[in-house]
Amino acid sequence: MSKETPAHHLPVAHPPKRLWQKISSIIAKGSFGLAAIGVVVTLVYGGDVEADIKAAMGATTFFCVAVGVVCQAMGGTSIPNLKPAPKDLDDSK
């Protein structure tokens, strides 16, 4: 039996997170927090309001969860540097 570490157990070097990925992660956490507040407000005041207002509160909560999922996916993805390398200006031609 080989003593080498299998390829699927080797550490992967991920590039550092960019500024917008960090901002996206912060927005995701805030959005999940707002969704939790929306669930609590809907549960507390759900019986006292009309159906259309209850539907609007549920839609707002769903929107916050959806934004949180998308922003968390963008913030947690390993994105390579897609900026093209600068061309060398060679004046010797």
PDB file with one MODEL, atoms N, CA, C and O in Angstrom:
MODEL        1
ATOM      1  N   MET A   1       0.838  -1.171   0.000  1.00  0.00           N
ATOM      2  CA  MET A   1       0.000   0.000   0.000  1.00  0.00           C
ATOM      3  C   MET A   1       0.888   1.241   0.000  1.00  0.00           C
ATOM      4  O   MET A   1       1.879   1.303   0.727  1.00  0.00           O
ATOM      5  N   SER A   2       0.526   2.225  -0.818  1.00  0.00           N
ATOM      6  CA  SER A   2       1.328   3.427  -0.980  1.00  0.00           C
ATOM      7  C   SER A   2       1.161   4.363   0.217  1.00  0.00           C
ATOM      8  O   SER A   2       0.079   4.464   0.796  1.00  0.00           O
ATOM      9  N   LYS A   3       2.239   5.036   0.571  1.00  0.00           N
ATOM     10  CA  LYS A   3       2.208   5.997   1.682  1.00  0.00           C
ATOM     11  C   LYS A   3       1.886   7.411   1.205  1.00  0.00           C
ATOM     12  O   LYS A   3       1.750   8.317   2.027  1.00  0.00           O
ATOM     13  N   GLU A   4       1.763   7.618  -0.105  1.00  0.00           N
ATOM     14  CA  GLU A   4       1.484   8.943  -0.643  1.00  0.00           C
ATOM     15  C   GLU A   4       0.021   9.318  -0.396  1.00  0.00           C
ATOM     16  O   GLU A   4      -0.865   8.464  -0.339  1.00  0.00           O
ATOM     17  N   THR A   5      -0.194  10.616  -0.253  1.00  0.00           N
ATOM     18  CA  THR A   5      -1.549  11.125  -0.066  1.00  0.00           C
ATOM     19  C   THR A   5      -2.288  11.048  -1.392  1.00  0.00           C
ATOM     20  O   THR A   5      -1.760  11.477  -2.418  1.00  0.00           O
ATOM     21  N   PRO A   6      -3.512  10.503  -1.389  1.00  0.00           N
ATOM     22  CA  PRO A   6      -4.278  10.448  -2.639  1.00  0.00           C
ATOM     23  C   PRO A   6      -4.545  11.854  -3.180  1.00  0.00           C
ATOM     24  O   PRO A   6      -4.587  12.824  -2.423  1.00  0.00           O
ATOM     25  N   ALA A   7      -4.722  11.947  -4.478  1.00  0.00           N
ATOM     26  CA  ALA A   7      -4.889  13.249  -5.133  1.00  0.00           C
ATOM     27  C   ALA A   7      -6.130  13.978  -4.640  1.00  0.00           C
ATOM     28  O   ALA A   7      -6.137  15.207  -4.580  1.00  0.00           O
ATOM     29  N   HIS A   8      -7.180  13.242  -4.286  1.00  0.00           N
ATOM     30  CA  HIS A   8      -8.400  13.909  -3.849  1.00  0.00           C
ATOM     31  C   HIS A   8      -8.302  14.402  -2.402  1.00  0.00           C
ATOM     32  O   HIS A   8      -9.249  15.015  -1.909  1.00  0.00           O
ATOM     33  N   HIS A   9      -7.194  14.156  -1.712  1.00  0.00           N
ATOM     34  CA  HIS A   9      -6.981  14.657  -0.358  1.00  0.00           C
ATOM     35  C   HIS A   9      -5.945  15.779  -0.303  1.00  0.00           C
ATOM     36  O   HIS A   9      -5.666  16.301   0.776  1.00  0.00           O
ATOM     37  N   LEU A  10      -5.380  16.152  -1.426  1.00  0.00           N
ATOM     38  CA  LEU A  10      -4.377  17.205  -1.439  1.00  0.00           C
ATOM     39  C   LEU A  10      -5.041  18.566  -1.233  1.00  0.00           C
ATOM     40  O   LEU A  10      -6.157  18.780  -1.707  1.00  0.00           O
ATOM     41  N   PRO A  11      -4.382  19.478  -0.542  1.00  0.00           N
ATOM     42  CA  PRO A  11      -4.979  20.811  -0.357  1.00  0.00           C
ATOM     43  C   PRO A  11      -5.019  21.575  -1.671  1.00  0.00           C
ATOM     44  O   PRO A  11      -4.128  21.448  -2.511  1.00  0.00           O
ATOM     45  N   VAL A  12      -6.057  22.360  -1.830  1.00  0.00           N
ATOM     46  CA  VAL A  12      -6.234  23.160  -3.035  1.00  0.00           C
ATOM     47  C   VAL A  12      -5.910  24.608  -2.683  1.00  0.00           C
ATOM     48  O   VAL A  12      -6.410  25.135  -1.689  1.00  0.00           O
ATOM     49  N   ALA A  13      -5.088  25.243  -3.484  1.00  0.00           N
ATOM     50  CA  ALA A  13      -4.732  26.640  -3.258  1.00  0.00           C
ATOM     51  C   ALA A  13      -5.763  27.530  -3.938  1.00  0.00           C
ATOM     52  O   ALA A  13      -5.778  27.648  -5.163  1.00  0.00           O
ATOM     53  N   HIS A  14      -6.621  28.151  -3.144  1.00  0.00           N
ATOM     54  CA  HIS A  14      -7.627  29.054  -3.687  1.00  0.00           C
ATOM     55  C   HIS A  14      -7.052  30.468  -3.720  1.00  0.00           C
ATOM     56  O   HIS A  14      -6.322  30.864  -2.811  1.00  0.00           O
ATOM     57  N   PRO A  15      -7.377  31.226  -4.760  1.00  0.00           N
ATOM     58  CA  PRO A  15      -6.912  32.612  -4.774  1.00  0.00           C
ATOM     59  C   PRO A  15      -7.592  33.393  -3.654  1.00  0.00           C
ATOM     60  O   PRO A  15      -8.678  33.015  -3.213  1.00  0.00           O
ATOM     61  N   PRO A  16      -6.977  34.469  -3.191  1.00  0.00           N
ATOM     62  CA  PRO A  16      -7.606  35.248  -2.119  1.00  0.00           C
ATOM     63  C   PRO A  16      -8.911  35.876  -2.597  1.00  0.00           C
ATOM     64  O   PRO A  16      -9.083  36.164  -3.782  1.00  0.00           O
ATOM     65  N   LYS A  17      -9.826  36.081  -1.652  1.00  0.00           N
ATOM     66  CA  LYS A  17     -11.108  36.672  -2.019  1.00  0.00           C
ATOM     67  C   LYS A  17     -10.912  38.134  -2.410  1.00  0.00           C
ATOM     68  O   LYS A  17     -10.144  38.867  -1.788  1.00  0.00           O
ATOM     69  N   ARG A  18     -11.616  38.525  -3.439  1.00  0.00           N
ATOM     70  CA  ARG A  18     -11.568  39.902  -3.910  1.00  0.00           C
ATOM     71  C   ARG A  18     -12.495  40.763  -3.054  1.00  0.00           C
ATOM     72  O   ARG A  18     -13.283  40.244  -2.264  1.00  0.00           O
ATOM     73  N   LEU A  19     -12.393  42.068  -3.217  1.00  0.00           N
ATOM     74  CA  LEU A  19     -13.180  43.003  -2.424  1.00  0.00           C
ATOM     75  C   LEU A  19     -14.682  42.759  -2.602  1.00  0.00           C
ATOM     76  O   LEU A  19     -15.430  42.737  -1.624  1.00  0.00           O
ATOM     77  N   TRP A  20     -15.116  42.576  -3.843  1.00  0.00           N
ATOM     78  CA  TRP A  20     -16.552  42.403  -4.089  1.00  0.00           C
ATOM     79  C   TRP A  20     -17.065  41.084  -3.559  1.00  0.00           C
ATOM     80  O   TRP A  20     -18.249  40.979  -3.240  1.00  0.00           O
ATOM     81  N   GLN A  21     -16.212  40.065  -3.452  1.00  0.00           N
ATOM     82  CA  GLN A  21     -16.630  38.813  -2.836  1.00  0.00           C
ATOM     83  C   GLN A  21     -16.848  39.012  -1.336  1.00  0.00           C
ATOM     84  O   GLN A  21     -17.790  38.463  -0.765  1.00  0.00           O
ATOM     85  N   LYS A  22     -15.979  39.796  -0.702  1.00  0.00           N
ATOM     86  CA  LYS A  22     -16.150  40.072   0.721  1.00  0.00           C
ATOM     87  C   LYS A  22     -17.411  40.893   0.954  1.00  0.00           C
ATOM     88  O   LYS A  22     -18.165  40.630   1.890  1.00  0.00           O
ATOM     89  N   ILE A  23     -17.641  41.891   0.097  1.00  0.00           N
ATOM     90  CA  ILE A  23     -18.853  42.702   0.208  1.00  0.00           C
ATOM     91  C   ILE A  23     -20.088  41.839  -0.015  1.00  0.00           C
ATOM     92  O   ILE A  23     -21.091  42.006   0.680  1.00  0.00           O
ATOM     93  N   SER A  24     -20.029  40.929  -0.964  1.00  0.00           N
ATOM     94  CA  SER A  24     -21.147  40.037  -1.242  1.00  0.00           C
ATOM     95  C   SER A  24     -21.449  39.136  -0.047  1.00  0.00           C
ATOM     96  O   SER A  24     -22.614  38.873   0.252  1.00  0.00           O
ATOM     97  N   SER A  25     -20.412  38.665   0.633  1.00  0.00           N
ATOM     98  CA  SER A  25     -20.625  37.838   1.828  1.00  0.00           C
ATOM     99  C   SER A  25     -21.287  38.642   2.943  1.00  0.00           C
ATOM    100  O   SER A  25     -22.143  38.124   3.659  1.00  0.00           O
ATOM    101  N   ILE A  26     -20.893  39.907   3.092  1.00  0.00           N
ATOM    102  CA  ILE A  26     -21.508  40.765   4.107  1.00  0.00           C
ATOM    103  C   ILE A  26     -22.974  41.021   3.777  1.00  0.00           C
ATOM    104  O   ILE A  26     -23.830  40.978   4.661  1.00  0.00           O
ATOM    105  N   ILE A  27     -23.264  41.287   2.504  1.00  0.00           N
ATOM    106  CA  ILE A  27     -24.649  41.496   2.076  1.00  0.00           C
ATOM    107  C   ILE A  27     -25.473  40.239   2.315  1.00  0.00           C
ATOM    108  O   ILE A  27     -26.632  40.327   2.719  1.00  0.00           O
ATOM    109  N   ALA A  28     -24.887  39.066   2.069  1.00  0.00           N
ATOM    110  CA  ALA A  28     -25.602  37.805   2.289  1.00  0.00           C
ATOM    111  C   ALA A  28     -25.970  37.634   3.755  1.00  0.00           C
ATOM    112  O   ALA A  28     -27.095  37.250   4.075  1.00  0.00           O
ATOM    113  N   LYS A  29     -25.024  37.918   4.647  1.00  0.00           N
ATOM    114  CA  LYS A  29     -25.315  37.782   6.079  1.00  0.00           C
ATOM    115  C   LYS A  29     -26.409  38.762   6.508  1.00  0.00           C
ATOM    116  O   LYS A  29     -27.299  38.406   7.280  1.00  0.00           O
ATOM    117  N   GLY A  30     -26.340  39.989   6.008  1.00  0.00           N
ATOM    118  CA  GLY A  30     -27.382  40.969   6.315  1.00  0.00           C
ATOM    119  C   GLY A  30     -28.733  40.560   5.766  1.00  0.00           C
ATOM    120  O   GLY A  30     -29.759  40.742   6.420  1.00  0.00           O
ATOM    121  N   SER A  31     -28.731  40.013   4.575  1.00  0.00           N
ATOM    122  CA  SER A  31     -29.983  39.577   3.957  1.00  0.00           C
ATOM    123  C   SER A  31     -30.607  38.413   4.720  1.00  0.00           C
ATOM    124  O   SER A  31     -31.824  38.369   4.900  1.00  0.00           O
ATOM    125  N   PHE A  32     -29.777  37.468   5.170  1.00  0.00           N
ATOM    126  CA  PHE A  32     -30.304  36.366   5.984  1.00  0.00           C
ATOM    127  C   PHE A  32     -30.852  36.889   7.313  1.00  0.00           C
ATOM    128  O   PHE A  32     -31.860  36.391   7.814  1.00  0.00           O
ATOM    129  N   GLY A  33     -30.185  37.890   7.878  1.00  0.00           N
ATOM    130  CA  GLY A  33     -30.690  38.492   9.115  1.00  0.00           C
ATOM    131  C   GLY A  33     -32.037  39.167   8.898  1.00  0.00           C
ATOM    132  O   GLY A  33     -32.947  39.018   9.714  1.00  0.00           O
ATOM    133  N   LEU A  34     -32.169  39.912   7.796  1.00  0.00           N
ATOM    134  CA  LEU A  34     -33.448  40.544   7.483  1.00  0.00           C
ATOM    135  C   LEU A  34     -34.536  39.508   7.212  1.00  0.00           C
ATOM    136  O   LEU A  34     -35.696  39.720   7.566  1.00  0.00           O
ATOM    137  N   ALA A  35     -34.171  38.395   6.589  1.00  0.00           N
ATOM    138  CA  ALA A  35     -35.152  37.338   6.354  1.00  0.00           C
ATOM    139  C   ALA A  35     -35.625  36.734   7.674  1.00  0.00           C
ATOM    140  O   ALA A  35     -36.807  36.431   7.829  1.00  0.00           O
ATOM    141  N   ALA A  36     -34.710  36.560   8.621  1.00  0.00           N
ATOM    142  CA  ALA A  36     -35.108  36.034   9.936  1.00  0.00           C
ATOM    143  C   ALA A  36     -36.043  37.009  10.641  1.00  0.00           C
ATOM    144  O   ALA A  36     -37.024  36.599  11.261  1.00  0.00           O
ATOM    145  N   ILE A  37     -35.735  38.303  10.543  1.00  0.00           N
ATOM    146  CA  ILE A  37     -36.629  39.310  11.129  1.00  0.00           C
ATOM    147  C   ILE A  37     -37.981  39.270  10.436  1.00  0.00           C
ATOM    148  O   ILE A  37     -39.017  39.399  11.088  1.00  0.00           O
ATOM    149  N   GLY A  38     -37.980  39.091   9.112  1.00  0.00           N
ATOM    150  CA  GLY A  38     -39.233  39.003   8.364  1.00  0.00           C
ATOM    151  C   GLY A  38     -40.083  37.813   8.781  1.00  0.00           C
ATOM    152  O   GLY A  38     -41.308  37.917   8.849  1.00  0.00           O
ATOM    153  N   VAL A  39     -39.439  36.680   9.062  1.00  0.00           N
ATOM    154  CA  VAL A  39     -40.192  35.500   9.526  1.00  0.00           C
ATOM    155  C   VAL A  39     -40.828  35.792  10.877  1.00  0.00           C
ATOM    156  O   VAL A  39     -41.996  35.473  11.096  1.00  0.00           O
ATOM    157  N   VAL A  40     -40.064  36.399  11.785  1.00  0.00           N
ATOM    158  CA  VAL A  40     -40.596  36.707  13.118  1.00  0.00           C
ATOM    159  C   VAL A  40     -41.757  37.699  13.021  1.00  0.00           C
ATOM    160  O   VAL A  40     -42.790  37.518  13.667  1.00  0.00           O
ATOM    161  N   VAL A  41     -41.583  38.740  12.218  1.00  0.00           N
ATOM    162  CA  VAL A  41     -42.652  39.732  12.068  1.00  0.00           C
ATOM    163  C   VAL A  41     -43.888  39.098  11.443  1.00  0.00           C
ATOM    164  O   VAL A  41     -45.009  39.398  11.852  1.00  0.00           O
ATOM    165  N   THR A  42     -43.699  38.232  10.465  1.00  0.00           N
ATOM    166  CA  THR A  42     -44.843  37.574   9.828  1.00  0.00           C
ATOM    167  C   THR A  42     -45.564  36.664  10.813  1.00  0.00           C
ATOM    168  O   THR A  42     -46.794  36.604  10.825  1.00  0.00           O
ATOM    169  N   LEU A  43     -44.798  35.956  11.639  1.00  0.00           N
ATOM    170  CA  LEU A  43     -45.434  35.076  12.623  1.00  0.00           C
ATOM    171  C   LEU A  43     -46.149  35.859  13.726  1.00  0.00           C
ATOM    172  O   LEU A  43     -47.223  35.459  14.175  1.00  0.00           O
ATOM    173  N   VAL A  44     -45.561  36.964  14.158  1.00  0.00           N
ATOM    174  CA  VAL A  44     -46.157  37.748  15.241  1.00  0.00           C
ATOM    175  C   VAL A  44     -47.394  38.492  14.767  1.00  0.00           C
ATOM    176  O   VAL A  44     -48.435  38.447  15.421  1.00  0.00           O
ATOM    177  N   TYR A  45     -47.287  39.180  13.627  1.00  0.00           N
ATOM    178  CA  TYR A  45     -48.383  40.015  13.155  1.00  0.00           C
ATOM    179  C   TYR A  45     -49.211  39.363  12.058  1.00  0.00           C
ATOM    180  O   TYR A  45     -50.092  40.015  11.498  1.00  0.00           O
ATOM    181  N   GLY A  46     -48.962  38.112  11.736  1.00  0.00           N
ATOM    182  CA  GLY A  46     -49.656  37.461  10.625  1.00  0.00           C
ATOM    183  C   GLY A  46     -51.154  37.353  10.805  1.00  0.00           C
ATOM    184  O   GLY A  46     -51.903  37.462   9.835  1.00  0.00           O
ATOM    185  N   GLY A  47     -51.602  37.140  12.028  1.00  0.00           N
ATOM    186  CA  GLY A  47     -53.040  36.990  12.263  1.00  0.00           C
ATOM    187  C   GLY A  47     -53.778  38.307  12.358  1.00  0.00           C
ATOM    188  O   GLY A  47     -55.002  38.330  12.232  1.00  0.00           O
ATOM    189  N   ASP A  48     -53.074  39.402  12.577  1.00  0.00           N
ATOM    190  CA  ASP A  48     -53.716  40.692  12.800  1.00  0.00           C
ATOM    191  C   ASP A  48     -53.832  41.547  11.551  1.00  0.00           C
ATOM    192  O   ASP A  48     -54.474  42.597  11.591  1.00  0.00           O
ATOM    193  N   VAL A  49     -53.230  41.131  10.440  1.00  0.00           N
ATOM    194  CA  VAL A  49     -53.239  41.956   9.236  1.00  0.00           C
ATOM    195  C   VAL A  49     -54.042  41.271   8.140  1.00  0.00           C
ATOM    196  O   VAL A  49     -54.387  40.093   8.233  1.00  0.00           O
ATOM    197  N   GLU A  50     -54.327  42.045   7.103  1.00  0.00           N
ATOM    198  CA  GLU A  50     -55.075  41.497   5.973  1.00  0.00           C
ATOM    199  C   GLU A  50     -54.207  40.548   5.163  1.00  0.00           C
ATOM    200  O   GLU A  50     -52.985  40.533   5.312  1.00  0.00           O
ATOM    201  N   ALA A  51     -54.832  39.769   4.318  1.00  0.00           N
ATOM    202  CA  ALA A  51     -54.126  38.730   3.551  1.00  0.00           C
ATOM    203  C   ALA A  51     -53.106  39.330   2.583  1.00  0.00           C
ATOM    204  O   ALA A  51     -52.032  38.760   2.387  1.00  0.00           O
ATOM    205  N   ASP A  52     -53.431  40.474   1.977  1.00  0.00           N
ATOM    206  CA  ASP A  52     -52.484  41.048   1.024  1.00  0.00           C
ATOM    207  C   ASP A  52     -51.231  41.581   1.723  1.00  0.00           C
ATOM    208  O   ASP A  52     -50.141  41.522   1.153  1.00  0.00           O
ATOM    209  N   ILE A  53     -51.366  42.093   2.933  1.00  0.00           N
ATOM    210  CA  ILE A  53     -50.189  42.545   3.674  1.00  0.00           C
ATOM    211  C   ILE A  53     -49.365  41.346   4.140  1.00  0.00           C
ATOM    212  O   ILE A  53     -48.135  41.395   4.133  1.00  0.00           O
ATOM    213  N   LYS A  54     -50.037  40.281   4.541  1.00  0.00           N
ATOM    214  CA  LYS A  54     -49.325  39.062   4.938  1.00  0.00           C
ATOM    215  C   LYS A  54     -48.564  38.477   3.744  1.00  0.00           C
ATOM    216  O   LYS A  54     -47.444  37.990   3.897  1.00  0.00           O
ATOM    217  N   ALA A  55     -49.172  38.525   2.562  1.00  0.00           N
ATOM    218  CA  ALA A  55     -48.500  38.040   1.360  1.00  0.00           C
ATOM    219  C   ALA A  55     -47.285  38.902   1.024  1.00  0.00           C
ATOM    220  O   ALA A  55     -46.258  38.381   0.589  1.00  0.00           O
ATOM    221  N   ALA A  56     -47.393  40.208   1.223  1.00  0.00           N
ATOM    222  CA  ALA A  56     -46.267  41.099   0.965  1.00  0.00           C
ATOM    223  C   ALA A  56     -45.127  40.826   1.940  1.00  0.00           C
ATOM    224  O   ALA A  56     -43.963  40.859   1.544  1.00  0.00           O
ATOM    225  N   MET A  57     -45.436  40.557   3.201  1.00  0.00           N
ATOM    226  CA  MET A  57     -44.391  40.229   4.179  1.00  0.00           C
ATOM    227  C   MET A  57     -43.709  38.905   3.820  1.00  0.00           C
ATOM    228  O   MET A  57     -42.492  38.775   3.945  1.00  0.00           O
ATOM    229  N   GLY A  58     -44.493  37.936   3.378  1.00  0.00           N
ATOM    230  CA  GLY A  58     -43.910  36.661   2.958  1.00  0.00           C
ATOM    231  C   GLY A  58     -43.040  36.807   1.718  1.00  0.00           C
ATOM    232  O   GLY A  58     -41.990  36.174   1.610  1.00  0.00           O
ATOM    233  N   ALA A  59     -43.485  37.653   0.774  1.00  0.00           N
ATOM    234  CA  ALA A  59     -42.689  37.870  -0.431  1.00  0.00           C
ATOM    235  C   ALA A  59     -41.383  38.579  -0.109  1.00  0.00           C
ATOM    236  O   ALA A  59     -40.343  38.271  -0.692  1.00  0.00           O
ATOM    237  N   THR A  60     -41.435  39.526   0.816  1.00  0.00           N
ATOM    238  CA  THR A  60     -40.214  40.226   1.229  1.00  0.00           C
ATOM    239  C   THR A  60     -39.240  39.267   1.888  1.00  0.00           C
ATOM    240  O   THR A  60     -38.036  39.325   1.636  1.00  0.00           O
ATOM    241  N   THR A  61     -39.757  38.384   2.730  1.00  0.00           N
ATOM    242  CA  THR A  61     -38.910  37.388   3.385  1.00  0.00           C
ATOM    243  C   THR A  61     -38.283  36.453   2.358  1.00  0.00           C
ATOM    244  O   THR A  61     -37.092  36.151   2.436  1.00  0.00           O
ATOM    245  N   PHE A  62     -39.084  35.994   1.391  1.00  0.00           N
ATOM    246  CA  PHE A  62     -38.563  35.114   0.345  1.00  0.00           C
ATOM    247  C   PHE A  62     -37.490  35.825  -0.479  1.00  0.00           C
ATOM    248  O   PHE A  62     -36.468  35.224  -0.812  1.00  0.00           O
ATOM    249  N   PHE A  63     -37.711  37.095  -0.807  1.00  0.00           N
ATOM    250  CA  PHE A  63     -36.731  37.860  -1.573  1.00  0.00           C
ATOM    251  C   PHE A  63     -35.416  37.972  -0.809  1.00  0.00           C
ATOM    252  O   PHE A  63     -34.344  37.814  -1.393  1.00  0.00           O
ATOM    253  N   CYS A  64     -35.491  38.243   0.485  1.00  0.00           N
ATOM    254  CA  CYS A  64     -34.266  38.361   1.296  1.00  0.00           C
ATOM    255  C   CYS A  64     -33.511  37.039   1.340  1.00  0.00           C
ATOM    256  O   CYS A  64     -32.282  37.031   1.276  1.00  0.00           O
ATOM    257  N   VAL A  65     -34.222  35.928   1.448  1.00  0.00           N
ATOM    258  CA  VAL A  65     -33.559  34.619   1.451  1.00  0.00           C
ATOM    259  C   VAL A  65     -32.891  34.361   0.103  1.00  0.00           C
ATOM    260  O   VAL A  65     -31.758  33.883   0.049  1.00  0.00           O
ATOM    261  N   ALA A  66     -33.597  34.678  -0.989  1.00  0.00           N
ATOM    262  CA  ALA A  66     -33.038  34.451  -2.324  1.00  0.00           C
ATOM    263  C   ALA A  66     -31.796  35.302  -2.561  1.00  0.00           C
ATOM    264  O   ALA A  66     -30.807  34.811  -3.106  1.00  0.00           O
ATOM    265  N   VAL A  67     -31.835  36.570  -2.159  1.00  0.00           N
ATOM    266  CA  VAL A  67     -30.663  37.438  -2.304  1.00  0.00           C
ATOM    267  C   VAL A  67     -29.516  36.905  -1.459  1.00  0.00           C
ATOM    268  O   VAL A  67     -28.364  36.925  -1.892  1.00  0.00           O
ATOM    269  N   GLY A  68     -29.822  36.427  -0.255  1.00  0.00           N
ATOM    270  CA  GLY A  68     -28.794  35.865   0.614  1.00  0.00           C
ATOM    271  C   GLY A  68     -28.121  34.648   0.010  1.00  0.00           C
ATOM    272  O   GLY A  68     -26.902  34.502   0.095  1.00  0.00           O
ATOM    273  N   VAL A  69     -28.907  33.773  -0.601  1.00  0.00           N
ATOM    274  CA  VAL A  69     -28.343  32.568  -1.220  1.00  0.00           C
ATOM    275  C   VAL A  69     -27.433  32.938  -2.388  1.00  0.00           C
ATOM    276  O   VAL A  69     -26.333  32.401  -2.516  1.00  0.00           O
ATOM    277  N   VAL A  70     -27.888  33.848  -3.233  1.00  0.00           N
ATOM    278  CA  VAL A  70     -27.083  34.245  -4.396  1.00  0.00           C
ATOM    279  C   VAL A  70     -25.802  34.947  -3.957  1.00  0.00           C
ATOM    280  O   VAL A  70     -24.724  34.644  -4.468  1.00  0.00           O
ATOM    281  N   CYS A  71     -25.909  35.874  -3.024  1.00  0.00           N
ATOM    282  CA  CYS A  71     -24.714  36.599  -2.565  1.00  0.00           C
ATOM    283  C   CYS A  71     -23.746  35.681  -1.830  1.00  0.00           C
ATOM    284  O   CYS A  71     -22.532  35.848  -1.945  1.00  0.00           O
ATOM    285  N   GLN A  72     -24.263  34.716  -1.078  1.00  0.00           N
ATOM    286  CA  GLN A  72     -23.384  33.772  -0.394  1.00  0.00           C
ATOM    287  C   GLN A  72     -22.658  32.893  -1.414  1.00  0.00           C
ATOM    288  O   GLN A  72     -21.486  32.567  -1.226  1.00  0.00           O
ATOM    289  N   ALA A  73     -23.340  32.510  -2.483  1.00  0.00           N
ATOM    290  CA  ALA A  73     -22.684  31.718  -3.526  1.00  0.00           C
ATOM    291  C   ALA A  73     -21.598  32.527  -4.221  1.00  0.00           C
ATOM    292  O   ALA A  73     -20.520  32.003  -4.502  1.00  0.00           O
ATOM    293  N   MET A  74     -21.871  33.800  -4.503  1.00  0.00           N
ATOM    294  CA  MET A  74     -20.855  34.645  -5.148  1.00  0.00           C
ATOM    295  C   MET A  74     -19.680  34.911  -4.215  1.00  0.00           C
ATOM    296  O   MET A  74     -18.533  34.954  -4.660  1.00  0.00           O
ATOM    297  N   GLY A  75     -19.954  35.087  -2.932  1.00  0.00           N
ATOM    298  CA  GLY A  75     -18.893  35.369  -1.983  1.00  0.00           C
ATOM    299  C   GLY A  75     -18.050  34.158  -1.637  1.00  0.00           C
ATOM    300  O   GLY A  75     -16.888  34.305  -1.259  1.00  0.00           O
ATOM    301  N   GLY A  76     -18.609  32.968  -1.757  1.00  0.00           N
ATOM    302  CA  GLY A  76     -17.878  31.769  -1.373  1.00  0.00           C
ATOM    303  C   GLY A  76     -17.215  31.027  -2.520  1.00  0.00           C
ATOM    304  O   GLY A  76     -16.549  30.017  -2.295  1.00  0.00           O
ATOM    305  N   THR A  77     -17.382  31.505  -3.736  1.00  0.00           N
ATOM    306  CA  THR A  77     -16.830  30.836  -4.904  1.00  0.00           C
ATOM    307  C   THR A  77     -15.362  31.197  -5.086  1.00  0.00           C
ATOM    308  O   THR A  77     -14.963  32.337  -4.848  1.00  0.00           O
ATOM    309  N   SER A  78     -14.574  30.240  -5.502  1.00  0.00           N
ATOM    310  CA  SER A  78     -13.169  30.482  -5.789  1.00  0.00           C
ATOM    311  C   SER A  78     -13.059  31.003  -7.221  1.00  0.00           C
ATOM    312  O   SER A  78     -13.130  30.233  -8.179  1.00  0.00           O
ATOM    313  N   ILE A  79     -12.887  32.298  -7.354  1.00  0.00           N
ATOM    314  CA  ILE A  79     -12.853  32.932  -8.673  1.00  0.00           C
ATOM    315  C   ILE A  79     -11.408  33.265  -9.024  1.00  0.00           C
ATOM    316  O   ILE A  79     -10.733  33.947  -8.253  1.00  0.00           O
ATOM    317  N   PRO A  80     -10.920  32.801 -10.168  1.00  0.00           N
ATOM    318  CA  PRO A  80      -9.548  33.148 -10.558  1.00  0.00           C
ATOM    319  C   PRO A  80      -9.476  34.596 -11.034  1.00  0.00           C
ATOM    320  O   PRO A  80     -10.498  35.234 -11.288  1.00  0.00           O
ATOM    321  N   ASN A  81      -8.269  35.090 -11.146  1.00  0.00           N
ATOM    322  CA  ASN A  81      -8.063  36.435 -11.668  1.00  0.00           C
ATOM    323  C   ASN A  81      -8.272  36.394 -13.176  1.00  0.00           C
ATOM    324  O   ASN A  81      -7.508  35.746 -13.891  1.00  0.00           O
ATOM    325  N   LEU A  82      -9.288  37.073 -13.658  1.00  0.00           N
ATOM    326  CA  LEU A  82      -9.628  37.053 -15.082  1.00  0.00           C
ATOM    327  C   LEU A  82      -9.089  38.269 -15.827  1.00  0.00           C
ATOM    328  O   LEU A  82      -9.375  38.447 -17.011  1.00  0.00           O
ATOM    329  N   LYS A  83      -8.319  39.098 -15.149  1.00  0.00           N
ATOM    330  CA  LYS A  83      -7.756  40.283 -15.790  1.00  0.00           C
ATOM    331  C   LYS A  83      -6.651  39.840 -16.746  1.00  0.00           C
ATOM    332  O   LYS A  83      -5.761  39.089 -16.346  1.00  0.00           O
ATOM    333  N   PRO A  84      -6.691  40.291 -18.007  1.00  0.00           N
ATOM    334  CA  PRO A  84      -5.646  39.879 -18.952  1.00  0.00           C
ATOM    335  C   PRO A  84      -4.291  40.456 -18.551  1.00  0.00           C
ATOM    336  O   PRO A  84      -4.202  41.558 -18.009  1.00  0.00           O
ATOM    337  N   ALA A  85      -3.267  39.708 -18.824  1.00  0.00           N
ATOM    338  CA  ALA A  85      -1.904  40.160 -18.516  1.00  0.00           C
ATOM    339  C   ALA A  85      -1.542  41.303 -19.456  1.00  0.00           C
ATOM    340  O   ALA A  85      -1.894  41.268 -20.635  1.00  0.00           O
ATOM    341  N   PRO A  86      -0.849  42.307 -18.950  1.00  0.00           N
ATOM    342  CA  PRO A  86      -0.459  43.421 -19.831  1.00  0.00           C
ATOM    343  C   PRO A  86       0.545  42.962 -20.880  1.00  0.00           C
ATOM    344  O   PRO A  86       1.431  42.153 -20.610  1.00  0.00           O
ATOM    345  N   LYS A  87       0.381  43.500 -22.079  1.00  0.00           N
ATOM    346  CA  LYS A  87       1.301  43.147 -23.165  1.00  0.00           C
ATOM    347  C   LYS A  87       2.607  43.914 -22.975  1.00  0.00           C
ATOM    348  O   LYS A  87       2.606  45.074 -22.563  1.00  0.00           O
ATOM    349  N   ASP A  88       3.692  43.263 -23.273  1.00  0.00           N
ATOM    350  CA  ASP A  88       4.994  43.927 -23.216  1.00  0.00           C
ATOM    351  C   ASP A  88       5.142  44.810 -24.448  1.00  0.00           C
ATOM    352  O   ASP A  88       4.961  44.349 -25.575  1.00  0.00           O
ATOM    353  N   LEU A  89       5.464  46.048 -24.236  1.00  0.00           N
ATOM    354  CA  LEU A  89       5.677  46.961 -25.352  1.00  0.00           C
ATOM    355  C   LEU A  89       7.135  46.834 -25.791  1.00  0.00           C
ATOM    356  O   LEU A  89       8.056  47.257 -25.092  1.00  0.00           O
ATOM    357  N   ASP A  90       7.309  46.254 -26.937  1.00  0.00           N
ATOM    358  CA  ASP A  90       8.668  46.018 -27.445  1.00  0.00           C
ATOM    359  C   ASP A  90       8.901  46.988 -28.596  1.00  0.00           C
ATOM    360  O   ASP A  90       8.313  46.829 -29.666  1.00  0.00           O
ATOM    361  N   ASP A  91       9.749  47.988 -28.391  1.00  0.00           N
ATOM    362  CA  ASP A  91      10.020  48.997 -29.406  1.00  0.00           C
ATOM    363  C   ASP A  91      11.163  48.626 -30.325  1.00  0.00           C
ATOM    364  O   ASP A  91      11.559  49.438 -31.161  1.00  0.00           O
ATOM    365  N   SER A  92      11.699  47.443 -30.202  1.00  0.00           N
ATOM    366  CA  SER A  92      12.868  47.063 -31.018  1.00  0.00           C
ATOM    367  C   SER A  92      12.469  46.558 -32.399  1.00  0.00           C
ATOM    368  O   SER A  92      13.337  46.137 -33.164  1.00  0.00           O
ATOM    369  N   LYS A  93      11.217  46.586 -32.732  1.00  0.00           N
ATOM    370  CA  LYS A  93      10.801  46.081 -34.047  1.00  0.00           C
ATOM    371  C   LYS A  93      11.110  47.043 -35.136  1.00  0.00           C
ATOM    372  O   LYS A  93      10.824  46.769 -36.301  1.00  0.00           O
TER     373      LYS A  93
ENDMDL
END
